[in-house]
């Protein structure tokens, strides 16, 4: 079976399952984000060890799970997210003093960085959902579906556009196969897909300005997130973060764009609210 066929089969099974989890929400979605964050952190820490660093995996992953439990809008752990972040950073630094390992600074920064990069980034999915709840809307889960769908469309369009039309390298030192043509194709499809899905899934509709900016963010920031993960892999000279997902590589390979998009879209929601701009059209 070719790698492309495997990718299509896994996507055909995995995407509907993920959409069901998002829409179902609650503990199922919380558990999903915990598992994804823990596996992605494990992949990142494994990659860091290839570079000779020695992060404290159990500390970063354990606090990552705890952070997501505090960030979720369902009552499971009644601790402020700031407490979890502060405790994790402090303990990581203290433990490094007594570990007697080389590259102490890199070890501590990798442990903390893995936490801030992955579970902290994924946690913004819960912050987005909480934003909608706090503003008397139950559409947060559908907005998250649009977020994921926009990323998938961007990735797929960038891949196929680059494959068939790509001639000009985007950032060869980071990812030799990515092209400007592919990036533009992903950008266009992200905007069109996000706008179309928003009109179909959510009533009342999002304002045109808000949803277009959402598509722009997914089409640009999402691709930068993908490039950042490519930079990490290239630095460690590995092709994939792992081989957990058949035909797709690792968890981090599939969710790297999300780690940049989710925080940026949460900031967009806050910015629109603070500036008194319309998010919905009633």
WOHUVEN-V308302 format. One line per field, one symbol per residue. phi: phi as a letter, one per 30 degrees, with the letter a starting at -180 (. if undefined). A space follows every 50 residues. Layout:
BEGIN
phi: ???
END
This chain:
BEGIN
phi: .dddddeddddddddeddddddddihdddddedddddddddedddddddd djdbdceddddddddddddddddcdbbcbddddddddddddddddddcdh cdhedddddddddddddcddddedddddddedddcibcceddddddeddd dddddddddddddcbdbcddbddcbdddbddddddddddddddddddddc ccbddddddddddedddddcddddddddddddddddhbdbdabdceibic ddddcddedcdeddddddeddddddiddcccd
END
